[in-house]
Amino acid sequence: MPAPRSYDTHPSYRPTGGEVTAGWPALAADLPGEPLVLAVDGPAALDWAALSDGLAGAVRAAGRDVHLLDVRDHYAAAAAERLVARPVPADDPFFTPLSRAQVADLFDTVPRPERPGPDGVLVVFGPGAALCGPDVLWYADLPKRYAEAAVSKGELPVGVNLGRPGEPGDLVRLFYTDWPVLDRHRDAIVGRVDRWIDLRDTAAPAALDGTALRGTLAHLARGPVRTRPYFNSTPWGGQWAASELGFTPRAGNTALGYELIAPEAGVLVGEQDGAQVELPFQLLCVEHPEDLLGADVHRRFGTSFPIRFDYLDTMGGGNLSLHLHPREQYMREVFGWPYTQHETYYVTAAEDGAQVLLGLTEEADPEIMRRQVEDAIAHGTPMPVEEHVQAHPATVGQLFMIPAGTPHASGAGNLVLEVSATPYLYSLRFYDWLRKDAAGASRPLPYQHAFANLDTARRGEDVTKDLVQQPRTLRAGEGWREEVIGALPEMFYAVHRLVVASGADIFDDTAGRFHILNVAAGRGAVIETRDGRTHSLAFAETITIPAAVGPYRVRALGDDEVRIVKALVVEP
């Protein structure tokens, strides 16, 4: 049996049917010898100047003529306005709905360039290049966390948002307009991409050819797979992931740990010490939805991976804002997401006296609460939060259920594993403890949206009874048991816990629906599938078990009991 290992910040997988190459010369050498139109598509928040310069230089060095066509020069004058979904109400200062536009809406007329002369290569590049009828199609990508960080710091040139040349980058446009539009476009064309390029290093881009890309996606979609984790900083963030997992805070803390948030997650592919590409996890859902999700889940959610795992680190930090998430109908009609943001908090670690705020008190009066929220915003008057919202001890191993419409916050001194529905862009905040951000400004408080979604029916003792559930044994054997630690009729997923003694193992079966596992206590485990794959999982790591895996075994590692949080979609 393998020895337990420490948390892996860069999990990676070998490609199937090819290898990852590095450098512009390797890309140029991959091109067919005849005259051709090469399209290089990709997201807007990419250093397209570095790409066009690097590729053109390599093609010329190979002795071929090269011509460049930037499709962004052919966008319609009204392109930017065509893409944005209009908010409801129209003057909403906080949110726009998710855009439903298509990349084709950027153009009045899509350019259709002709092939160049003998030995020539015409490189058509930019978002939408795939629409230009190319002979060869490449896709250049920059993982979303890099784009977000670069836009936040102003490190990318102007014009990084779709259809907005000459303007500085804007995160709201990035999240609500660019990413939905570009993700749909990427998902639609990935099946015919001839080469995938990872542009994290513009001097030496890593690449995987289309055959290997699709072979790798097919292989990953049928076995245990872990996405690359990372942590973002926020004003309330703590230090646990920095001290315990080895992450280096980019802005002083490790507040938000992205274990598996499908729209932004990536899977590293390549040799451990060699060139690697990061492939969007979402491509597994697009190319192999039934293998990954399962047929029933696919019918219900399409190609949207519906559950996310992330960490909220307030160890040495502060309270999260008091907030809630939109209820189902509001989420669909106002924000444009087809399902809503139910959440749960699993307490992985906590300091003495730490709390979780959850649910209304019996005496809570929404009108008084609204006046106090408005007074805090207008005059900086502290809000007596515990007059309205209950405080519960943050007991390690306790799961707190947070259905949409429920006010909540993780308090200071917690490491919370958030097991939630995938939507993550609509936190409707009431109160942020009069806190300022790094620039000295108050964080936005969309309290009108919050009060429009506040569930006033569940309060007092019903909160503890319904939302602070005690474990119920589902099945058990020698040295193991599986518990249900959270399930509600209004939530489409349940949270279980596998408890496995040292030296014991537990058999499980996806039964046609994916599982997500996280080692919440103990040294770790090994997962073994019926097709002979094995995958180790250390403390604090998260892994997806695709529906296609079927029966699998979890073997505990180390001398202590291992506790594994498990989430799965339940029958409607």
Backbone torsions as a table, in degrees:
resi	resn	phi	psi	omega
1	MET	NA	134.1	-178.3
2	PRO	-66.4	154.5	177.3
3	ALA	-77.3	150.2	175.3
4	PRO	-60.3	149.7	178.3
5	ARG	-124.8	173.2	179.0
6	SER	-89.1	169.5	-178.8
7	TYR	-57.1	132.1	-178.2
8	ASP	-101.1	115.3	-179.0
9	THR	-81.9	-11.7	-178.6
10	HIS	-135.9	62.4	177.3
11	PRO	-63.8	139.7	-176.7
12	SER	-145.5	163.0	-175.6
13	TYR	-135.3	144.9	179.2
14	ARG	-74.1	142.8	178.1
15	PRO	-69.2	157.8	179.0
16	THR	-111.1	120.5	176.3
17	GLY	83.2	20.6	179.0
18	GLY	173.2	-170.8	179.2
19	GLU	-138.9	159.2	177.0
20	VAL	-84.1	128.9	176.8
21	THR	-105.8	166.0	-179.1
22	ALA	-136.8	142.7	173.4
23	GLY	101.8	151.4	178.4
24	TRP	-65.0	-39.9	179.4
25	PRO	-58.2	-38.3	178.7
26	ALA	-64.1	-36.6	177.8
27	LEU	-67.2	-44.9	179.9
28	ALA	-62.5	-37.3	-178.8
29	ALA	-68.8	-18.7	-178.3
30	ASP	-80.5	-12.8	-175.2
31	LEU	-74.0	142.5	173.1
32	PRO	-59.8	155.5	-174.1
33	GLY	-77.4	-20.6	-176.0
34	GLU	-80.9	164.4	175.5
35	PRO	-57.3	140.1	-176.1
36	LEU	-157.5	160.8	170.0
37	VAL	-103.4	117.9	178.1
38	LEU	-104.8	120.9	174.1
39	ALA	-99.9	131.7	172.6
40	VAL	-117.3	104.8	-179.0
41	ASP	-96.0	171.4	178.0
42	GLY	160.2	-176.4	-177.8
43	PRO	-75.0	163.4	-179.9
44	ALA	-70.6	-38.4	-177.0
45	ALA	-81.1	70.4	-176.7
46	LEU	-144.2	149.5	177.6
47	ASP	-81.4	81.7	-176.3
48	TRP	-67.9	-29.1	177.2
49	ALA	-65.1	-42.9	178.1
50	ALA	-64.9	-38.1	179.4
51	LEU	-64.8	-50.0	-176.9
52	SER	-65.7	-38.4	178.2
53	ASP	-66.7	-46.2	-177.7
54	GLY	-65.5	-43.0	-178.8
55	LEU	-70.3	-44.5	-179.8
56	ALA	-61.8	-40.8	179.1
57	GLY	-62.8	-40.0	-179.7
58	ALA	-69.6	-38.2	178.9
59	VAL	-66.6	-42.0	177.9
60	ARG	-64.7	-39.7	179.6
61	ALA	-64.1	-23.6	177.4
62	ALA	-84.5	4.3	174.9
63	GLY	86.3	23.2	-178.6
64	ARG	-118.9	150.5	173.2
65	ASP	-73.8	143.7	179.4
66	VAL	-135.4	139.3	176.9
67	HIS	-127.5	147.8	-175.8
68	LEU	-119.8	139.6	174.2
69	LEU	-136.0	115.0	179.5
70	ASP	-90.9	110.6	-176.2
71	VAL	-65.4	-19.4	179.0
72	ARG	-64.6	-23.9	176.0
73	ASP	-71.4	-10.9	-177.3
74	HIS	-108.6	7.4	176.4
75	TYR	-67.4	149.7	176.5
76	ALA	-67.6	153.0	179.4
77	ALA	-59.7	-31.8	-177.7
78	ALA	-96.2	15.5	-172.9
79	ALA	-55.8	-47.0	-175.0
80	ALA	-61.9	-41.0	-178.1
81	GLU	-71.8	-28.3	179.4
82	ARG	-66.0	-27.3	-172.1
83	LEU	-83.8	-29.1	-169.0
84	VAL	-78.4	128.6	172.6
85	ALA	-78.0	132.8	-175.9
86	ARG	-76.1	132.4	-179.2
87	PRO	-72.4	155.6	174.0
88	VAL	-124.6	111.4	2.5
89	PRO	-70.6	164.2	-172.7
90	ALA	-64.9	-25.0	-178.3
91	ASP	-101.1	22.6	-179.9
92	ASP	-59.0	117.2	-177.6
93	PRO	-83.7	-3.4	-171.7
94	PHE	-108.7	-44.3	-169.5
95	PHE	-131.0	150.1	159.5
96	THR	-117.3	153.2	174.8
97	PRO	-67.9	165.8	174.7
98	LEU	-65.5	131.9	-179.6
99	SER	-66.9	140.3	175.1
100	ARG	-108.1	11.0	-177.8
101	ALA	-72.0	167.9	177.4
102	GLN	-114.5	156.3	177.3
103	VAL	-58.4	-32.9	178.9
104	ALA	-59.8	-22.8	179.2
105	ASP	-69.2	-11.4	176.3
106	LEU	-70.1	-20.6	-171.8
107	PHE	-112.4	145.8	160.0
108	ASP	-80.6	-45.7	176.6
109	THR	-136.8	124.8	178.8
110	VAL	-75.3	129.0	179.4
111	PRO	-64.2	142.8	178.3
112	ARG	-124.5	79.8	-174.5
113	PRO	-69.8	151.5	176.2
114	GLU	-90.5	157.0	177.5
115	ARG	-64.0	146.9	177.4
116	PRO	-76.9	-177.8	179.9
117	GLY	-70.9	-172.4	-176.0
118	PRO	-51.9	133.8	178.8
119	ASP	64.4	7.2	-176.7
120	GLY	-85.1	153.9	175.5
121	VAL	-129.3	121.3	172.9
122	LEU	-99.2	115.7	-179.9
123	VAL	-97.0	112.3	174.9
124	VAL	-99.9	121.3	-172.2
125	PHE	-133.8	155.4	178.2
126	GLY	118.8	166.0	178.7
127	PRO	-59.4	123.3	-177.4
128	GLY	100.8	-1.9	-178.5
129	ALA	-59.2	-29.9	-179.0
130	ALA	-63.2	-19.9	-178.3
131	LEU	-79.2	-5.7	-171.9
132	CYS	-89.1	12.7	178.0
133	GLY	67.2	49.2	-175.8
134	PRO	-76.8	162.9	170.8
135	ASP	-80.9	-35.1	-179.7
136	VAL	-131.2	137.1	-178.5
137	LEU	-121.7	122.5	172.2
138	TRP	-114.5	156.5	175.9
139	TYR	-126.4	122.2	177.2
140	ALA	-102.4	136.1	-173.9
141	ASP	-134.9	152.7	170.0
142	LEU	-130.7	119.1	-178.9
143	PRO	-50.9	144.1	-169.0
144	LYS	-60.3	-31.9	-178.7
145	ARG	-63.7	-33.3	178.1
146	TYR	-70.1	-41.3	179.0
147	ALA	-63.8	-44.1	179.5
148	GLU	-61.1	-46.9	-179.7
149	ALA	-63.9	-40.9	-178.1
150	ALA	-67.6	-40.3	177.3
151	VAL	-65.7	-41.4	179.7
152	SER	-59.7	-38.8	-176.7
153	LYS	-93.2	-3.5	-177.6
154	GLY	69.4	27.6	-175.9
155	GLU	-83.6	-23.4	175.8
156	LEU	-86.7	153.6	-179.5
157	PRO	-65.2	168.0	177.6
158	VAL	-61.6	160.8	178.9
159	GLY	82.3	24.3	-176.9
160	VAL	-84.3	-10.8	173.7
161	ASN	-94.3	147.0	-175.7
162	LEU	-56.4	126.2	173.8
163	GLY	71.4	17.9	-178.5
164	ARG	-125.2	67.0	179.9
165	PRO	-65.2	141.3	176.0
166	GLY	79.6	0.4	-178.8
167	GLU	-109.5	145.7	178.4
168	PRO	-66.5	158.6	-178.3
169	GLY	-66.0	147.8	-177.9
170	ASP	-132.9	123.5	-175.6
171	LEU	-68.2	-36.1	179.3
172	VAL	-61.9	-44.0	176.1
173	ARG	-62.7	-39.3	-179.3
174	LEU	-60.3	-49.4	-174.2
175	PHE	-72.4	-46.7	-167.2
176	TYR	-96.6	-19.4	-178.2
177	THR	-117.4	-61.5	-173.5
178	ASP	-60.7	-52.2	-175.0
179	TRP	-63.3	-46.2	177.1
180	PRO	-59.9	-42.4	-179.0
181	VAL	-66.0	-48.0	-175.8
182	LEU	-71.9	-34.3	177.9
183	ASP	-64.2	-42.5	177.9
184	ARG	-61.8	-41.2	179.3
185	HIS	-64.8	-47.3	178.6
186	ARG	-58.7	-44.8	-178.1
187	ASP	-64.3	-32.8	-178.1
188	ALA	-73.6	-28.5	-174.1
189	ILE	-104.9	-7.6	-171.5
190	VAL	-60.8	-29.3	-178.5
191	GLY	-66.5	-16.4	178.8
192	ARG	-118.9	13.9	177.2
193	VAL	-71.7	129.0	-179.5
194	ASP	-86.8	-21.3	177.4
195	ARG	-159.1	135.1	177.1
196	TRP	-102.6	129.0	-176.6
197	ILE	-118.0	128.2	175.3
198	ASP	-99.1	115.4	-171.9
199	LEU	-103.5	30.9	174.6
200	ARG	-63.2	-33.6	176.6
201	ASP	-113.6	101.6	-175.4
202	THR	-69.5	-18.8	178.1
203	ALA	-81.0	-27.3	-178.1
204	ALA	-144.6	72.6	-177.6
205	PRO	-64.6	144.2	175.7
206	ALA	-94.3	147.9	-175.0
207	ALA	-147.4	153.2	178.5
208	LEU	-135.5	130.8	-177.4
209	ASP	-73.0	164.0	-171.3
210	GLY	-61.8	-37.8	179.0
211	THR	-63.4	-46.0	178.4
212	ALA	-68.0	-36.0	177.2
213	LEU	-56.7	-52.1	-176.4
214	ARG	-71.6	-35.2	175.6
215	GLY	-64.3	-39.3	179.3
216	THR	-67.7	-43.5	178.1
217	LEU	-60.9	-41.9	179.2
218	ALA	-62.4	-41.2	-179.5
219	HIS	-68.0	-46.5	-177.5
220	LEU	-64.3	-32.5	-176.8
221	ALA	-72.5	-4.8	-177.8
222	ARG	-118.7	10.8	-179.8
223	GLY	-146.8	166.0	179.1
224	PRO	-55.5	134.2	-175.6
225	VAL	-144.3	139.0	-179.1
226	ARG	-118.0	133.4	177.4
227	THR	-85.5	161.5	-179.9
228	ARG	-73.0	123.4	-179.8
229	PRO	-85.7	155.7	170.9
230	TYR	-158.3	166.1	-178.0
231	PHE	-126.2	137.4	172.3
232	ASN	-105.0	160.0	178.1
233	SER	-104.5	148.0	174.0
234	THR	-142.1	171.5	-179.5
235	PRO	-61.4	-24.0	-177.6
236	TRP	-98.2	2.1	-167.8
237	GLY	-66.3	156.2	-178.9
238	GLY	-109.5	-159.3	-171.5
239	GLN	-127.9	6.0	-173.1
240	TRP	-61.9	-49.0	-176.1
241	ALA	-66.2	-28.5	176.1
242	ALA	-70.6	-43.3	-175.6
243	SER	-81.3	-31.0	-173.3
244	GLU	-102.2	-30.0	-174.3
245	LEU	-111.1	-10.7	176.6
246	GLY	89.2	13.4	176.1
247	PHE	-77.9	145.4	176.5
248	THR	-100.1	115.7	-178.9
249	PRO	-62.8	132.0	178.4
250	ARG	-79.5	-26.0	-179.6
251	ALA	-136.8	37.9	170.4
252	GLY	96.3	-12.2	179.5
253	ASN	-154.9	169.3	-179.2
254	THR	-119.1	67.3	-171.8
255	ALA	-69.6	-54.7	-170.9
256	LEU	-112.1	115.2	-179.9
257	GLY	-101.9	114.1	-177.3
258	TYR	-88.3	89.2	176.3
259	GLU	-78.6	-51.8	178.8
260	LEU	-154.2	93.6	171.2
261	ILE	-120.8	99.2	-163.4
262	ALA	-51.9	-43.4	-177.6
263	PRO	-62.6	-21.3	-178.1
264	GLU	-115.9	-9.3	-173.0
265	ALA	-75.9	151.7	176.8
266	GLY	-134.5	155.8	176.3
267	VAL	-115.0	124.7	179.3
268	LEU	-78.4	131.6	-179.1
269	VAL	-128.4	127.9	179.9
270	GLY	145.0	176.3	178.2
271	GLU	-70.5	148.2	-174.0
272	GLN	-54.8	-42.7	-177.0
273	ASP	-109.2	15.8	-178.4
274	GLY	-119.6	-160.2	179.7
275	ALA	-67.8	142.3	-179.8
276	GLN	-138.0	144.7	169.0
277	VAL	-109.2	149.7	174.4
278	GLU	-107.6	115.2	-178.1
279	LEU	-96.7	134.6	177.1
280	PRO	-58.5	129.3	177.0
281	PHE	-56.2	-33.1	-178.3
282	GLN	-57.9	-28.2	-179.7
283	LEU	-63.4	-28.5	175.7
284	LEU	-63.7	-39.4	178.9
285	CYS	-69.2	-36.8	-176.7
286	VAL	-72.6	-46.9	-175.0
287	GLU	-82.4	-29.6	-175.4
288	HIS	-139.9	61.0	-173.0
289	PRO	-64.0	-39.1	-178.0
290	GLU	-74.1	-35.3	176.0
291	ASP	-63.5	-44.9	-175.6
292	LEU	-79.3	-54.3	-172.6
293	LEU	-85.0	-38.0	-168.9
294	GLY	101.9	150.2	-173.7
295	ALA	-61.5	-43.6	-178.2
296	ASP	-65.9	-44.1	179.8
297	VAL	-66.5	-39.1	178.0
298	HIS	-61.4	-43.3	178.0
299	ARG	-62.0	-34.5	-175.5
300	ARG	-81.8	-37.4	-172.6
301	PHE	-118.6	4.4	-177.5
302	GLY	65.2	-131.8	177.9
303	THR	-102.9	16.7	176.2
304	SER	-85.7	120.9	176.9
305	PHE	-76.1	116.9	-161.2
306	PRO	-91.0	-4.3	-177.8
307	ILE	-124.1	142.2	177.2
308	ARG	-127.2	152.1	174.5
309	PHE	-123.6	128.3	175.0
310	ASP	-151.7	164.1	178.7
311	TYR	-106.0	143.2	169.0
312	LEU	-114.7	110.0	-173.9
313	ASP	-104.8	106.0	174.2
314	THR	-116.6	19.6	177.6
315	MET	-71.7	108.9	-173.0
316	GLY	84.2	9.0	-179.9
317	GLY	-115.0	-146.1	-176.9
318	GLY	-128.1	180.0	177.1
319	ASN	-66.1	142.9	165.9
320	LEU	-65.9	162.5	173.2
321	SER	-63.0	152.4	171.4
322	LEU	-78.2	120.6	-172.5
323	HIS	-153.1	175.0	170.4
324	LEU	-147.7	-179.1	-178.7
325	HIS	-124.6	155.2	-172.1
326	PRO	-63.2	145.5	172.5
327	ARG	-76.6	164.9	-166.6
328	GLU	-52.3	-55.0	-175.4
329	GLN	-65.2	-41.0	179.4
330	TYR	-63.2	-41.7	179.6
331	MET	-60.8	-42.9	-179.9
332	ARG	-69.1	-49.2	-170.2
333	GLU	-79.5	-33.4	-175.5
334	VAL	-97.7	-39.4	-174.0
335	PHE	-108.1	-14.1	171.0
336	GLY	83.4	12.6	176.3
337	TRP	-98.1	132.8	-171.0
338	PRO	-71.7	-14.2	174.4
339	TYR	-143.3	164.0	-166.6
340	THR	-106.3	-177.4	-165.3
341	GLN	-105.0	65.8	169.3
342	HIS	-68.5	147.7	-177.7
343	GLU	-136.9	164.4	165.4
344	THR	-141.3	152.7	173.5
345	TYR	-114.8	124.3	171.4
346	TYR	-109.4	121.6	-176.7
347	VAL	-81.1	108.4	179.2
348	THR	-86.1	-36.6	178.4
349	ALA	-152.6	152.7	-179.5
350	ALA	-157.2	144.4	172.8
351	GLU	-80.4	161.2	177.8
352	ASP	-57.3	131.9	176.2
353	GLY	83.6	-0.5	-179.4
354	ALA	-66.1	151.3	-175.6
355	GLN	-134.0	161.6	168.0
356	VAL	-120.8	126.3	176.1
357	LEU	-88.6	129.1	-174.0
358	LEU	-160.3	123.6	170.4
359	GLY	80.8	152.8	-178.3
360	LEU	-73.5	146.0	168.9
361	THR	-71.1	164.6	179.3
362	GLU	-61.4	-34.1	-174.5
363	GLU	-93.0	0.2	-174.4
364	ALA	-56.8	132.3	178.9
365	ASP	-117.8	109.4	-176.6
366	PRO	-57.6	-31.6	-179.3
367	GLU	-71.2	-41.9	175.1
368	ILE	-64.3	-41.9	178.7
369	MET	-59.2	-43.2	179.3
370	ARG	-62.5	-44.8	-179.9
371	ARG	-61.7	-39.6	180.0
372	GLN	-69.2	-36.4	175.2
373	VAL	-61.9	-47.1	-178.9
374	GLU	-65.3	-35.2	178.0
375	ASP	-68.7	-37.5	177.0
376	ALA	-63.7	-40.9	-179.8
377	ILE	-69.2	-44.9	-173.7
378	ALA	-78.3	-36.4	-170.1
379	HIS	-124.8	-0.9	-179.6
380	GLY	70.7	27.1	178.9
381	THR	-83.3	124.2	-179.9
382	PRO	-58.9	140.7	-179.6
383	MET	-94.8	131.1	176.9
384	PRO	-77.9	80.2	-170.3
385	VAL	-57.4	-41.4	-172.6
386	GLU	-75.4	-3.6	168.6
387	GLU	-72.4	-21.2	-174.2
388	HIS	-116.2	-30.4	-173.0
389	VAL	-124.6	135.8	-176.7
390	GLN	-74.4	146.3	174.5
391	ALA	-109.5	126.8	-178.2
392	HIS	-118.2	143.4	176.6
393	PRO	-60.6	135.5	178.6
394	ALA	-85.2	80.1	-178.3
395	THR	-81.9	128.0	179.5
396	VAL	-59.0	130.3	-178.8
397	GLY	94.3	-7.1	179.3
398	GLN	-84.4	137.5	173.4
399	LEU	-104.6	133.1	175.9
400	PHE	-110.6	125.8	179.3
401	MET	-86.3	135.1	-176.2
402	ILE	-133.9	74.9	177.1
403	PRO	-64.5	156.3	179.9
404	ALA	-52.3	140.2	-179.6
405	GLY	92.1	-2.4	-177.1
406	THR	-97.3	121.8	177.5
407	PRO	-68.3	140.5	-175.5
408	HIS	-163.7	164.7	172.2
409	ALA	-168.3	140.3	169.1
410	SER	-81.3	132.1	-179.5
411	GLY	-81.6	172.8	177.0
412	ALA	-62.3	147.4	175.4
413	GLY	88.2	18.8	-178.7
414	ASN	-116.8	151.3	157.9
415	LEU	-117.0	108.6	-176.6
416	VAL	-107.4	128.9	168.0
417	LEU	-88.0	116.0	-179.3
418	GLU	-92.5	113.3	177.7
419	VAL	-106.9	108.4	-163.2
420	SER	-142.7	167.5	167.2
421	ALA	-67.4	152.4	-171.6
422	THR	-63.3	-38.1	-179.7
423	PRO	-51.6	134.1	-171.9
424	TYR	-143.3	7.5	-174.0
425	LEU	-99.8	-1.3	-172.1
426	TYR	-124.0	73.9	172.4
427	SER	-91.9	115.5	-174.7
428	LEU	-98.2	98.4	-170.9
429	ARG	-87.9	138.4	171.0
430	PHE	-92.7	-44.1	-165.6
431	TYR	-154.1	139.2	-178.2
432	ASP	-128.5	32.4	171.9
433	TRP	59.9	29.2	179.7
434	LEU	57.0	29.8	-173.6
435	ARG	-82.8	148.7	175.8
436	LYS	-110.2	152.7	176.1
437	ASP	-84.9	-174.4	-175.8
438	ALA	-61.9	-24.8	180.0
439	ALA	-91.1	1.7	178.3
440	GLY	86.7	10.2	-179.7
441	ALA	-101.8	151.9	174.9
442	SER	-72.7	143.9	176.9
443	ARG	-71.1	148.3	179.2
444	PRO	-60.9	141.1	179.8
445	LEU	-124.7	93.0	-179.2
446	PRO	-79.1	59.7	-170.2
447	TYR	-69.7	-24.4	176.9
448	GLN	-63.3	-44.6	174.3
449	HIS	-60.5	-41.1	-177.3
450	ALA	-61.8	-47.8	-179.7
451	PHE	-67.6	-29.6	177.4
452	ALA	-66.7	-18.9	-177.5
453	ASN	-113.0	0.9	-175.9
454	LEU	-66.5	121.7	176.0
455	ASP	-84.6	108.2	-177.1
456	THR	-94.7	-1.4	-176.4
457	ALA	-78.7	-40.2	-177.9
458	ARG	-91.2	115.4	-177.1
459	ARG	-154.9	170.2	176.0
460	GLY	57.9	-132.7	-175.8
461	GLU	-64.6	-27.3	179.2
462	ASP	-63.4	-29.4	178.0
463	VAL	-63.2	-49.3	-179.7
464	THR	-64.9	-41.7	-177.6
465	LYS	-65.8	-44.2	-173.7
466	ASP	-88.9	-36.2	-167.1
467	LEU	-107.1	-13.8	177.0
468	VAL	-118.1	74.7	-170.8
469	GLN	-83.2	154.4	175.9
470	GLN	-98.9	149.0	-177.0
471	PRO	-59.8	142.0	175.9
472	ARG	-124.9	120.9	-177.0
473	THR	-67.7	125.1	179.2
474	LEU	-91.6	-41.4	177.8
475	ARG	-159.2	160.7	-176.7
476	ALA	-157.5	157.5	176.4
477	GLY	-154.6	-169.3	-177.3
478	GLU	-68.5	113.0	177.0
479	GLY	82.9	9.4	-179.5
480	TRP	-155.4	159.3	170.6
481	ARG	-156.9	155.0	172.4
482	GLU	-116.9	126.7	-177.6
483	GLU	-113.8	146.6	165.7
484	VAL	-90.3	118.9	-179.2
485	ILE	-109.9	-4.6	175.8
486	GLY	-170.3	123.6	175.2
487	ALA	-158.1	137.2	177.8
488	LEU	-137.4	145.5	179.9
489	PRO	-58.3	-33.7	-176.3
490	GLU	-82.8	-4.3	-178.8
491	MET	-108.1	135.7	-172.2
492	PHE	-82.5	-3.6	178.9
493	TYR	-131.0	157.7	176.6
494	ALA	-121.4	157.7	177.5
495	VAL	-118.3	123.6	177.7
496	HIS	-113.5	173.7	174.3
497	ARG	-139.3	128.8	173.2
498	LEU	-94.1	124.7	179.2
499	VAL	-115.4	114.6	-171.2
500	VAL	-127.1	124.6	-179.5
501	ALA	-71.9	158.5	176.6
502	SER	-54.5	129.0	178.7
503	GLY	82.7	-3.7	-179.1
504	ALA	-100.0	170.4	174.2
505	ASP	-142.0	164.6	-179.1
506	ILE	-134.0	135.8	176.5
507	PHE	-95.4	140.8	179.8
508	ASP	-139.0	173.9	-178.1
509	ASP	-152.3	127.4	178.7
510	THR	-65.8	-26.3	177.9
511	ALA	49.9	39.1	174.7
512	GLY	86.5	8.4	178.3
513	ARG	-137.7	132.7	-177.8
514	PHE	-60.2	152.4	170.8
515	HIS	-116.7	152.3	168.3
516	ILE	-122.8	132.0	-177.9
517	LEU	-121.0	145.5	175.4
518	ASN	-142.1	129.0	178.0
519	VAL	-78.8	107.6	-175.3
520	ALA	-95.4	-16.4	177.3
521	ALA	-159.5	147.3	-178.1
522	GLY	98.7	179.1	-173.8
523	ARG	-81.3	-27.3	-179.2
524	GLY	145.2	-170.9	-175.6
525	ALA	-154.1	166.3	171.3
526	VAL	-119.7	133.0	177.7
527	ILE	-103.6	130.1	-179.6
528	GLU	-123.5	129.4	-178.9
529	THR	-105.7	165.9	-176.5
530	ARG	-69.5	-18.9	178.3
531	ASP	-92.9	13.2	173.0
532	GLY	90.9	3.3	177.0
533	ARG	-78.8	143.6	172.5
534	THR	-127.1	146.8	179.7
535	HIS	-146.8	123.3	177.2
536	SER	-83.1	153.7	-179.4
537	LEU	-139.9	118.1	-177.5
538	ALA	-92.0	170.0	175.6
539	PHE	-53.5	133.4	176.8
540	ALA	80.7	-5.5	179.5
541	GLU	-84.1	154.2	-178.8
542	THR	-122.7	142.3	180.0
543	ILE	-142.4	148.3	175.4
544	THR	-99.9	131.6	173.3
545	ILE	-106.0	103.2	-177.4
546	PRO	-59.9	155.7	180.0
547	ALA	-57.3	-35.3	-176.4
548	ALA	-66.3	-15.3	-178.7
549	VAL	-63.9	-40.8	-178.1
550	GLY	69.9	-132.3	-179.0
551	PRO	-67.3	140.3	174.9
552	TYR	-151.0	162.4	-179.7
553	ARG	-120.0	139.6	175.0
554	VAL	-113.5	120.5	-178.4
555	ARG	-110.3	126.4	180.0
556	ALA	-71.8	141.1	176.0
557	LEU	-113.4	153.2	176.5
558	GLY	88.5	-178.2	-174.7
559	ASP	-93.5	-5.1	-175.2
560	ASP	-113.5	162.6	173.4
561	GLU	-59.7	140.4	178.9
562	VAL	-109.4	132.2	178.3
563	ARG	-118.1	125.4	-174.4
564	ILE	-122.9	120.2	174.5
565	VAL	-78.3	133.8	-176.9
566	LYS	-129.9	133.7	176.3
567	ALA	-123.8	147.2	179.3
568	LEU	-155.7	151.9	174.7
569	VAL	-74.0	136.6	-179.2
570	VAL	-106.5	167.4	179.6
571	GLU	-61.6	140.8	178.6
572	PRO	-70.1	NA	NA
